Amino acid sequence: MTEDDSAVTRTLLEEIRDNQQLQIQRQSEALELQRRQIALVERQFERSEKLQERAEQLQEKSGQLMERGRKVFMIVIPVLFVLLVYVSWLLFF
């Protein structure tokens, strides 16, 4: 191997080394970006879980209110019917 070949080989090896270092740096940046994206997704997932829990609580309360409304309705309708009959009786007799 001549000195020229040696110099060319050395230059090529240095370029390969530099390119490998650049590739490692870019991979490191890509990994950091992926870590940030994963953290963001995890935060969004936690928020969606909290929202889902709140929605379930609201639905439960709504169901309870509807049940109370049905019970009150079942009591009020017969009372109103009796009062209507009584008022009709008072008007016609």
Jmol script that loads the backbone (N, CA, C; Angstrom):
load data "model"
ATOM      1  N   MET A   1       0.839  -1.163   0.000  1.00  0.00           N
ATOM      2  CA  MET A   1       0.000   0.000   0.000  1.00  0.00           C
ATOM      3  C   MET A   1       0.891   1.235   0.000  1.00  0.00           C
ATOM      4  N   THR A   2       0.607   2.137  -0.856  1.00  0.00           N
ATOM      5  CA  THR A   2       1.409   3.347  -0.962  1.00  0.00           C
ATOM      6  C   THR A   2       0.881   4.382  -0.002  1.00  0.00           C
ATOM      7  N   GLU A   3       1.636   5.460   0.076  1.00  0.00           N
ATOM      8  CA  GLU A   3       1.221   6.547   0.970  1.00  0.00           C
ATOM      9  C   GLU A   3      -0.060   7.191   0.487  1.00  0.00           C
ATOM     10  N   ASP A   4      -0.232   7.283  -0.826  1.00  0.00           N
ATOM     11  CA  ASP A   4      -1.471   7.856  -1.381  1.00  0.00           C
ATOM     12  C   ASP A   4      -2.667   6.979  -1.023  1.00  0.00           C
ATOM     13  N   ASP A   5      -2.475   5.664  -1.184  1.00  0.00           N
ATOM     14  CA  ASP A   5      -3.565   4.753  -0.812  1.00  0.00           C
ATOM     15  C   ASP A   5      -3.874   4.847   0.674  1.00  0.00           C
ATOM     16  N   SER A   6      -2.847   4.980   1.443  1.00  0.00           N
ATOM     17  CA  SER A   6      -2.989   5.105   2.891  1.00  0.00           C
ATOM     18  C   SER A   6      -3.755   6.370   3.244  1.00  0.00           C
ATOM     19  N   ALA A   7      -3.450   7.468   2.576  1.00  0.00           N
ATOM     20  CA  ALA A   7      -4.115   8.741   2.829  1.00  0.00           C
ATOM     21  C   ALA A   7      -5.579   8.657   2.409  1.00  0.00           C
ATOM     22  N   VAL A   8      -5.832   8.049   1.267  1.00  0.00           N
ATOM     23  CA  VAL A   8      -7.210   7.904   0.789  1.00  0.00           C
ATOM     24  C   VAL A   8      -8.002   7.029   1.755  1.00  0.00           C
ATOM     25  N   THR A   9      -7.406   5.940   2.186  1.00  0.00           N
ATOM     26  CA  THR A   9      -8.076   5.039   3.119  1.00  0.00           C
ATOM     27  C   THR A   9      -8.366   5.757   4.433  1.00  0.00           C
ATOM     28  N   ARG A  10      -7.368   6.510   4.895  1.00  0.00           N
ATOM     29  CA  ARG A  10      -7.554   7.252   6.145  1.00  0.00           C
ATOM     30  C   ARG A  10      -8.685   8.271   6.002  1.00  0.00           C
ATOM     31  N   THR A  11      -8.711   8.982   4.859  1.00  0.00           N
ATOM     32  CA  THR A  11      -9.761   9.970   4.613  1.00  0.00           C
ATOM     33  C   THR A  11     -11.134   9.307   4.577  1.00  0.00           C
ATOM     34  N   LEU A  12     -11.211   8.170   3.901  1.00  0.00           N
ATOM     35  CA  LEU A  12     -12.481   7.447   3.828  1.00  0.00           C
ATOM     36  C   LEU A  12     -12.942   6.979   5.206  1.00  0.00           C
ATOM     37  N   LEU A  13     -11.995   6.468   5.973  1.00  0.00           N
ATOM     38  CA  LEU A  13     -12.335   6.012   7.325  1.00  0.00           C
ATOM     39  C   LEU A  13     -12.789   7.180   8.204  1.00  0.00           C
ATOM     40  N   GLU A  14     -12.166   8.327   8.067  1.00  0.00           N
ATOM     41  CA  GLU A  14     -12.578   9.499   8.837  1.00  0.00           C
ATOM     42  C   GLU A  14     -13.981   9.950   8.425  1.00  0.00           C
ATOM     43  N   GLU A  15     -14.263   9.910   7.118  1.00  0.00           N
ATOM     44  CA  GLU A  15     -15.600  10.274   6.636  1.00  0.00           C
ATOM     45  C   GLU A  15     -16.646   9.294   7.164  1.00  0.00           C
ATOM     46  N   ILE A  16     -16.291   8.008   7.147  1.00  0.00           N
ATOM     47  CA  ILE A  16     -17.214   6.998   7.679  1.00  0.00           C
ATOM     48  C   ILE A  16     -17.478   7.259   9.159  1.00  0.00           C
ATOM     49  N   ARG A  17     -16.401   7.543   9.912  1.00  0.00           N
ATOM     50  CA  ARG A  17     -16.535   7.832  11.334  1.00  0.00           C
ATOM     51  C   ARG A  17     -17.409   9.060  11.559  1.00  0.00           C
ATOM     52  N   ASP A  18     -17.156  10.111  10.788  1.00  0.00           N
ATOM     53  CA  ASP A  18     -17.935  11.345  10.923  1.00  0.00           C
ATOM     54  C   ASP A  18     -19.398  11.099  10.590  1.00  0.00           C
ATOM     55  N   ASN A  19     -19.655  10.341   9.542  1.00  0.00           N
ATOM     56  CA  ASN A  19     -21.034  10.028   9.164  1.00  0.00           C
ATOM     57  C   ASN A  19     -21.722   9.167  10.224  1.00  0.00           C
ATOM     58  N   GLN A  20     -20.975   8.244  10.813  1.00  0.00           N
ATOM     59  CA  GLN A  20     -21.539   7.422  11.880  1.00  0.00           C
ATOM     60  C   GLN A  20     -21.884   8.282  13.098  1.00  0.00           C
ATOM     61  N   GLN A  21     -21.016   9.196  13.438  1.00  0.00           N
ATOM     62  CA  GLN A  21     -21.291  10.091  14.560  1.00  0.00           C
ATOM     63  C   GLN A  21     -22.514  10.965  14.273  1.00  0.00           C
ATOM     64  N   LEU A  22     -22.616  11.448  13.043  1.00  0.00           N
ATOM     65  CA  LEU A  22     -23.768  12.247  12.646  1.00  0.00           C
ATOM     66  C   LEU A  22     -25.048  11.404  12.723  1.00  0.00           C
ATOM     67  N   GLN A  23     -24.954  10.170  12.257  1.00  0.00           N
ATOM     68  CA  GLN A  23     -26.110   9.269  12.308  1.00  0.00           C
ATOM     69  C   GLN A  23     -26.513   8.991  13.754  1.00  0.00           C
ATOM     70  N   ILE A  24     -25.558   8.773  14.609  1.00  0.00           N
ATOM     71  CA  ILE A  24     -25.844   8.544  16.031  1.00  0.00           C
ATOM     72  C   ILE A  24     -26.498   9.775  16.646  1.00  0.00           C
ATOM     73  N   GLN A  25     -26.013  10.934  16.297  1.00  0.00           N
ATOM     74  CA  GLN A  25     -26.592  12.181  16.810  1.00  0.00           C
ATOM     75  C   GLN A  25     -28.038  12.329  16.344  1.00  0.00           C
ATOM     76  N   ARG A  26     -28.297  12.045  15.081  1.00  0.00           N
ATOM     77  CA  ARG A  26     -29.662  12.155  14.550  1.00  0.00           C
ATOM     78  C   ARG A  26     -30.592  11.119  15.187  1.00  0.00           C
ATOM     79  N   GLN A  27     -30.077   9.920  15.408  1.00  0.00           N
ATOM     80  CA  GLN A  27     -30.876   8.902  16.066  1.00  0.00           C
ATOM     81  C   GLN A  27     -31.212   9.328  17.494  1.00  0.00           C
ATOM     82  N   SER A  28     -30.242   9.932  18.149  1.00  0.00           N
ATOM     83  CA  SER A  28     -30.469  10.422  19.506  1.00  0.00           C
ATOM     84  C   SER A  28     -31.555  11.489  19.517  1.00  0.00           C
ATOM     85  N   GLU A  29     -31.513  12.401  18.560  1.00  0.00           N
ATOM     86  CA  GLU A  29     -32.542  13.437  18.459  1.00  0.00           C
ATOM     87  C   GLU A  29     -33.912  12.825  18.160  1.00  0.00           C
ATOM     88  N   ALA A  30     -33.928  11.830  17.288  1.00  0.00           N
ATOM     89  CA  ALA A  30     -35.192  11.169  16.951  1.00  0.00           C
ATOM     90  C   ALA A  30     -35.766  10.448  18.172  1.00  0.00           C
ATOM     91  N   LEU A  31     -34.897   9.802  18.945  1.00  0.00           N
ATOM     92  CA  LEU A  31     -35.346   9.127  20.155  1.00  0.00           C
ATOM     93  C   LEU A  31     -35.901  10.122  21.173  1.00  0.00           C
ATOM     94  N   GLU A  32     -35.243  11.254  21.304  1.00  0.00           N
ATOM     95  CA  GLU A  32     -35.730  12.285  22.229  1.00  0.00           C
ATOM     96  C   GLU A  32     -37.105  12.798  21.787  1.00  0.00           C
ATOM     97  N   LEU A  33     -37.267  13.000  20.500  1.00  0.00           N
ATOM     98  CA  LEU A  33     -38.566  13.430  19.968  1.00  0.00           C
ATOM     99  C   LEU A  33     -39.633  12.370  20.247  1.00  0.00           C
ATOM    100  N   GLN A  34     -39.296  11.124  20.062  1.00  0.00           N
ATOM    101  CA  GLN A  34     -40.249  10.049  20.340  1.00  0.00           C
ATOM    102  C   GLN A  34     -40.602  10.000  21.827  1.00  0.00           C
ATOM    103  N   ARG A  35     -39.615  10.229  22.688  1.00  0.00           N
ATOM    104  CA  ARG A  35     -39.899  10.254  24.131  1.00  0.00           C
ATOM    105  C   ARG A  35     -40.879  11.369  24.467  1.00  0.00           C
ATOM    106  N   ARG A  36     -40.678  12.533  23.861  1.00  0.00           N
ATOM    107  CA  ARG A  36     -41.598  13.657  24.100  1.00  0.00           C
ATOM    108  C   ARG A  36     -42.998  13.317  23.605  1.00  0.00           C
ATOM    109  N   GLN A  37     -43.071  12.702  22.432  1.00  0.00           N
ATOM    110  CA  GLN A  37     -44.381  12.339  21.884  1.00  0.00           C
ATOM    111  C   GLN A  37     -45.081  11.307  22.766  1.00  0.00           C
ATOM    112  N   ILE A  38     -44.339  10.354  23.278  1.00  0.00           N
ATOM    113  CA  ILE A  38     -44.917   9.349  24.172  1.00  0.00           C
ATOM    114  C   ILE A  38     -45.417  10.013  25.446  1.00  0.00           C
ATOM    115  N   ALA A  39     -44.633  10.939  25.987  1.00  0.00           N
ATOM    116  CA  ALA A  39     -45.058  11.650  27.195  1.00  0.00           C
ATOM    117  C   ALA A  39     -46.339  12.441  26.928  1.00  0.00           C
ATOM    118  N   LEU A  40     -46.415  13.071  25.765  1.00  0.00           N
ATOM    119  CA  LEU A  40     -47.611  13.820  25.392  1.00  0.00           C
ATOM    120  C   LEU A  40     -48.820  12.890  25.277  1.00  0.00           C
ATOM    121  N   VAL A  41     -48.636  11.756  24.649  1.00  0.00           N
ATOM    122  CA  VAL A  41     -49.723  10.790  24.500  1.00  0.00           C
ATOM    123  C   VAL A  41     -50.175  10.283  25.869  1.00  0.00           C
ATOM    124  N   GLU A  42     -49.226  10.039  26.759  1.00  0.00           N
ATOM    125  CA  GLU A  42     -49.578   9.577  28.105  1.00  0.00           C
ATOM    126  C   GLU A  42     -50.392  10.633  28.846  1.00  0.00           C
ATOM    127  N   ARG A  43     -49.987  11.904  28.725  1.00  0.00           N
ATOM    128  CA  ARG A  43     -50.747  12.977  29.382  1.00  0.00           C
ATOM    129  C   ARG A  43     -52.155  13.072  28.796  1.00  0.00           C
ATOM    130  N   GLN A  44     -52.261  12.955  27.474  1.00  0.00           N
ATOM    131  CA  GLN A  44     -53.579  13.009  26.840  1.00  0.00           C
ATOM    132  C   GLN A  44     -54.439  11.826  27.280  1.00  0.00           C
ATOM    133  N   PHE A  45     -53.837  10.673  27.419  1.00  0.00           N
ATOM    134  CA  PHE A  45     -54.574   9.495  27.862  1.00  0.00           C
ATOM    135  C   PHE A  45     -55.075   9.689  29.284  1.00  0.00           C
ATOM    136  N   GLU A  46     -54.227  10.238  30.154  1.00  0.00           N
ATOM    137  CA  GLU A  46     -54.646  10.494  31.532  1.00  0.00           C
ATOM    138  C   GLU A  46     -55.801  11.493  31.560  1.00  0.00           C
ATOM    139  N   ARG A  47     -55.710  12.531  30.745  1.00  0.00           N
ATOM    140  CA  ARG A  47     -56.797  13.509  30.676  1.00  0.00           C
ATOM    141  C   ARG A  47     -58.084  12.872  30.186  1.00  0.00           C
ATOM    142  N   SER A  48     -57.973  12.020  29.173  1.00  0.00           N
ATOM    143  CA  SER A  48     -59.179  11.375  28.648  1.00  0.00           C
ATOM    144  C   SER A  48     -59.779  10.428  29.685  1.00  0.00           C
ATOM    145  N   GLU A  49     -58.932   9.768  30.484  1.00  0.00           N
ATOM    146  CA  GLU A  49     -59.452   8.916  31.554  1.00  0.00           C
ATOM    147  C   GLU A  49     -60.207   9.751  32.586  1.00  0.00           C
ATOM    148  N   LYS A  50     -59.650  10.897  32.956  1.00  0.00           N
ATOM    149  CA  LYS A  50     -60.322  11.773  33.913  1.00  0.00           C
ATOM    150  C   LYS A  50     -61.651  12.273  33.354  1.00  0.00           C
ATOM    151  N   LEU A  51     -61.648  12.661  32.084  1.00  0.00           N
ATOM    152  CA  LEU A  51     -62.889  13.113  31.456  1.00  0.00           C
ATOM    153  C   LEU A  51     -63.922  11.987  31.414  1.00  0.00           C
ATOM    154  N   GLN A  52     -63.464  10.786  31.133  1.00  0.00           N
ATOM    155  CA  GLN A  52     -64.372   9.638  31.096  1.00  0.00           C
ATOM    156  C   GLN A  52     -64.971   9.391  32.474  1.00  0.00           C
ATOM    157  N   GLU A  53     -64.157   9.488  33.518  1.00  0.00           N
ATOM    158  CA  GLU A  53     -64.656   9.309  34.880  1.00  0.00           C
ATOM    159  C   GLU A  53     -65.690  10.376  35.220  1.00  0.00           C
ATOM    160  N   ARG A  54     -65.402  11.614  34.842  1.00  0.00           N
ATOM    161  CA  ARG A  54     -66.363  12.694  35.098  1.00  0.00           C
ATOM    162  C   ARG A  54     -67.663  12.460  34.343  1.00  0.00           C
ATOM    163  N   ALA A  55     -67.558  12.009  33.107  1.00  0.00           N
ATOM    164  CA  ALA A  55     -68.763  11.728  32.317  1.00  0.00           C
ATOM    165  C   ALA A  55     -69.580  10.613  32.953  1.00  0.00           C
ATOM    166  N   GLU A  56     -68.902   9.589  33.457  1.00  0.00           N
ATOM    167  CA  GLU A  56     -69.611   8.495  34.120  1.00  0.00           C
ATOM    168  C   GLU A  56     -70.320   8.997  35.372  1.00  0.00           C
ATOM    169  N   GLN A  57     -69.658   9.864  36.143  1.00  0.00           N
ATOM    170  CA  GLN A  57     -70.280  10.423  37.335  1.00  0.00           C
ATOM    171  C   GLN A  57     -71.510  11.254  36.971  1.00  0.00           C
ATOM    172  N   LEU A  58     -71.387  12.057  35.919  1.00  0.00           N
ATOM    173  CA  LEU A  58     -72.524  12.871  35.487  1.00  0.00           C
ATOM    174  C   LEU A  58     -73.681  11.993  35.014  1.00  0.00           C
ATOM    175  N   GLN A  59     -73.367  10.948  34.305  1.00  0.00           N
ATOM    176  CA  GLN A  59     -74.423  10.042  33.855  1.00  0.00           C
ATOM    177  C   GLN A  59     -75.098   9.361  35.030  1.00  0.00           C
ATOM    178  N   GLU A  60     -74.312   9.005  36.026  1.00  0.00           N
ATOM    179  CA  GLU A  60     -74.890   8.377  37.219  1.00  0.00           C
ATOM    180  C   GLU A  60     -75.819   9.345  37.935  1.00  0.00           C
ATOM    181  N   LYS A  61     -75.379  10.585  38.101  1.00  0.00           N
ATOM    182  CA  LYS A  61     -76.228  11.594  38.737  1.00  0.00           C
ATOM    183  C   LYS A  61     -77.487  11.844  37.906  1.00  0.00           C
ATOM    184  N   SER A  62     -77.326  11.893  36.608  1.00  0.00           N
ATOM    185  CA  SER A  62     -78.466  12.093  35.727  1.00  0.00           C
ATOM    186  C   SER A  62     -79.457  10.944  35.863  1.00  0.00           C
ATOM    187  N   GLY A  63     -78.967   9.743  35.937  1.00  0.00           N
ATOM    188  CA  GLY A  63     -79.825   8.571  36.124  1.00  0.00           C
ATOM    189  C   GLY A  63     -80.580   8.641  37.437  1.00  0.00           C
ATOM    190  N   GLN A  64     -79.880   9.089  38.488  1.00  0.00           N
ATOM    191  CA  GLN A  64     -80.530   9.236  39.791  1.00  0.00           C
ATOM    192  C   GLN A  64     -81.630  10.286  39.728  1.00  0.00           C
ATOM    193  N   LEU A  65     -81.339  11.400  39.052  1.00  0.00           N
ATOM    194  CA  LEU A  65     -82.352  12.451  38.914  1.00  0.00           C
ATOM    195  C   LEU A  65     -83.555  11.946  38.122  1.00  0.00           C
ATOM    196  N   MET A  66     -83.304  11.203  37.085  1.00  0.00           N
ATOM    197  CA  MET A  66     -84.405  10.659  36.290  1.00  0.00           C
ATOM    198  C   MET A  66     -85.253   9.711  37.134  1.00  0.00           C
ATOM    199  N   GLU A  67     -84.618   8.894  37.938  1.00  0.00           N
ATOM    200  CA  GLU A  67     -85.354   7.964  38.803  1.00  0.00           C
ATOM    201  C   GLU A  67     -86.204   8.721  39.819  1.00  0.00           C
ATOM    202  N   ARG A  68     -85.642   9.758  40.410  1.00  0.00           N
ATOM    203  CA  ARG A  68     -86.414  10.596  41.339  1.00  0.00           C
ATOM    204  C   ARG A  68     -87.590  11.249  40.625  1.00  0.00           C
ATOM    205  N   GLY A  69     -87.324  11.738  39.411  1.00  0.00           N
ATOM    206  CA  GLY A  69     -88.389  12.360  38.629  1.00  0.00           C
ATOM    207  C   GLY A  69     -89.523  11.381  38.353  1.00  0.00           C
ATOM    208  N   ARG A  70     -89.189  10.143  38.035  1.00  0.00           N
ATOM    209  CA  ARG A  70     -90.219   9.131  37.793  1.00  0.00           C
ATOM    210  C   ARG A  70     -91.043   8.875  39.052  1.00  0.00           C
ATOM    211  N   LYS A  71     -90.355   8.786  40.183  1.00  0.00           N
ATOM    212  CA  LYS A  71     -91.066   8.541  41.444  1.00  0.00           C
ATOM    213  C   LYS A  71     -92.005   9.696  41.767  1.00  0.00           C
ATOM    214  N   VAL A  72     -91.500  10.924  41.612  1.00  0.00           N
ATOM    215  CA  VAL A  72     -92.329  12.105  41.884  1.00  0.00           C
ATOM    216  C   VAL A  72     -93.497  12.138  40.906  1.00  0.00           C
ATOM    217  N   PHE A  73     -93.248  11.826  39.665  1.00  0.00           N
ATOM    218  CA  PHE A  73     -94.295  11.820  38.652  1.00  0.00           C
ATOM    219  C   PHE A  73     -95.381  10.807  39.000  1.00  0.00           C
ATOM    220  N   MET A  74     -94.988   9.647  39.497  1.00  0.00           N
ATOM    221  CA  MET A  74     -95.953   8.608  39.862  1.00  0.00           C
ATOM    222  C   MET A  74     -96.792   9.029  41.068  1.00  0.00           C
ATOM    223  N   ILE A  75     -96.283   9.925  41.881  1.00  0.00           N
ATOM    224  CA  ILE A  75     -97.043  10.424  43.029  1.00  0.00           C
ATOM    225  C   ILE A  75     -97.905  11.616  42.613  1.00  0.00           C
ATOM    226  N   VAL A  76     -97.375  12.509  41.833  1.00  0.00           N
ATOM    227  CA  VAL A  76     -98.058  13.755  41.481  1.00  0.00           C
ATOM    228  C   VAL A  76     -99.247  13.493  40.554  1.00  0.00           C
ATOM    229  N   ILE A  77     -99.117  12.612  39.586  1.00  0.00           N
ATOM    230  CA  ILE A  77    -100.197  12.367  38.619  1.00  0.00           C
ATOM    231  C   ILE A  77    -101.479  11.875  39.322  1.00  0.00           C
ATOM    232  N   PRO A  78    -101.407  10.887  40.190  1.00  0.00           N
ATOM    233  CA  PRO A  78    -102.651  10.483  40.868  1.00  0.00           C
ATOM    234  C   PRO A  78    -103.233  11.610  41.732  1.00  0.00           C
ATOM    235  N   VAL A  79    -102.364  12.383  42.392  1.00  0.00           N
ATOM    236  CA  VAL A  79    -102.850  13.491  43.212  1.00  0.00           C
ATOM    237  C   VAL A  79    -103.553  14.515  42.324  1.00  0.00           C
ATOM    238  N   LEU A  80    -102.966  14.849  41.196  1.00  0.00           N
ATOM    239  CA  LEU A  80    -103.592  15.791  40.276  1.00  0.00           C
ATOM    240  C   LEU A  80    -104.916  15.250  39.742  1.00  0.00           C
ATOM    241  N   PHE A  81    -104.953  13.962  39.457  1.00  0.00           N
ATOM    242  CA  PHE A  81    -106.186  13.352  38.974  1.00  0.00           C
ATOM    243  C   PHE A  81    -107.289  13.454  40.034  1.00  0.00           C
ATOM    244  N   VAL A  82    -106.930  13.157  41.288  1.00  0.00           N
ATOM    245  CA  VAL A  82    -107.905  13.260  42.387  1.00  0.00           C
ATOM    246  C   VAL A  82    -108.362  14.703  42.534  1.00  0.00           C
ATOM    247  N   LEU A  83    -107.438  15.647  42.461  1.00  0.00           N
ATOM    248  CA  LEU A  83    -107.819  17.061  42.576  1.00  0.00           C
ATOM    249  C   LEU A  83    -108.711  17.484  41.409  1.00  0.00           C
ATOM    250  N   LEU A  84    -108.428  17.021  40.221  1.00  0.00           N
ATOM    251  CA  LEU A  84    -109.243  17.343  39.057  1.00  0.00           C
ATOM    252  C   LEU A  84    -110.665  16.794  39.213  1.00  0.00           C
ATOM    253  N   VAL A  85    -110.757  15.584  39.696  1.00  0.00           N
ATOM    254  CA  VAL A  85    -112.067  14.988  39.947  1.00  0.00           C
ATOM    255  C   VAL A  85    -112.805  15.782  41.016  1.00  0.00           C
ATOM    256  N   TYR A  86    -112.119  16.178  42.053  1.00  0.00           N
ATOM    257  CA  TYR A  86    -112.732  16.939  43.149  1.00  0.00           C
ATOM    258  C   TYR A  86    -113.229  18.298  42.643  1.00  0.00           C
ATOM    259  N   VAL A  87    -112.389  18.994  41.858  1.00  0.00           N
ATOM    260  CA  VAL A  87    -112.787  20.303  41.324  1.00  0.00           C
ATOM    261  C   VAL A  87    -113.975  20.136  40.375  1.00  0.00           C
ATOM    262  N   SER A  88    -113.967  19.102  39.556  1.00  0.00           N
ATOM    263  CA  SER A  88    -115.101  18.845  38.668  1.00  0.00           C
ATOM    264  C   SER A  88    -116.364  18.571  39.481  1.00  0.00           C
ATOM    265  N   TRP A  89    -116.249  17.825  40.508  1.00  0.00           N
ATOM    266  CA  TRP A  89    -117.396  17.522  41.368  1.00  0.00           C
ATOM    267  C   TRP A  89    -117.931  18.805  41.992  1.00  0.00           C
ATOM    268  N   LEU A  90    -117.002  19.690  42.449  1.00  0.00           N
ATOM    269  CA  LEU A  90    -117.424  20.951  43.049  1.00  0.00           C
ATOM    270  C   LEU A  90    -118.128  21.836  42.020  1.00  0.00           C
ATOM    271  N   LEU A  91    -117.656  21.839  40.771  1.00  0.00           N
ATOM    272  CA  LEU A  91    -118.271  22.689  39.749  1.00  0.00           C
ATOM    273  C   LEU A  91    -119.650  22.189  39.329  1.00  0.00           C
ATOM    274  N   PHE A  92    -119.838  20.888  39.260  1.00  0.00           N
ATOM    275  CA  PHE A  92    -121.088  20.354  38.740  1.00  0.00           C
ATOM    276  C   PHE A  92    -122.114  20.040  39.832  1.00  0.00           C
ATOM    277  N   PHE A  93    -121.756  20.042  41.056  1.00  0.00           N
ATOM    278  CA  PHE A  93    -122.714  19.759  42.124  1.00  0.00           C
ATOM    279  C   PHE A  93    -122.791  20.851  43.110  1.00  0.00           C
TER     280      PHE A  93
END
end "model"
wireframe off; spacefill off
backbone 0.3
color backbone group
